Amino acid sequence: MCAGSTAVQRELARPIKDIFRVDVSPLDRLGHDPSVVSFGWWCGDELVANVGLYERQL
């Protein structure tokens, strides 16, 4: 799966909603920024960590 896929976006949004009770799905309309490199660590079917790397802008 690529980082911009709908399935990945849903999996990233799920723990935010479950833990913080914040629905981030309205942000889906913004799409995926291809300049961001993201890494996810999974434990079985659970996403346990996600890191996004952004180019530093001075």
C-alpha positions in Angstrom: 0.0 0.0 0.0 1.2 3.5 -0.7 1.2 6.3 1.9 -1.5 8.1 -0.1 -3.9 5.2 -0.3 -7.3 5.5 1.2 -6.8 2.3 3.3 -3.6 3.7 4.8 -5.3 7.1 5.5 -8.1 5.3 7.3 -5.7 3.2 9.4 -3.8 6.4 10.4 -7.0 8.2 11.3 -8.4 5.3 13.4 -6.1 5.6 16.4 -6.5 9.4 16.4 -10.3 9.0 16.6 -10.1 6.0 19.1 -7.6 7.7 21.5 -8.3 11.4 21.2 -11.9 11.3 19.9 -10.9 13.6 17.0 -12.3 12.9 13.5 -9.6 13.9 11.0 -11.5 12.5 8.0 -12.4 16.0 6.7 -8.7 16.4 6.0 -8.9 13.7 3.4 -10.0 16.3 0.9 -6.5 17.9 1.1 -4.9 14.7 -0.4 -1.4 13.4 0.2 1.7 15.6 0.0 4.2 13.7 -2.1 7.1 15.6 -0.5 6.4 13.9 2.9 8.0 10.6 3.6 6.1 8.6 6.2 6.9 5.4 8.0 4.6 3.2 9.9 5.3 0.4 12.3 2.8 -2.4 12.6 2.1 -5.0 15.2 -0.2 -7.5 13.5 -3.1 -5.5 12.2 -2.4 -2.6 14.5 -0.5 0.5 13.5 1.6 1.3 16.6 3.7 4.2 15.4 3.9 6.6 12.5 6.6 9.1 11.6 6.5 11.7 8.9 9.6 13.3 7.5 9.4 16.8 6.0 12.0 18.8 4.2 13.3 21.6 6.4 12.3 25.0 5.2 14.6 27.9 6.3 
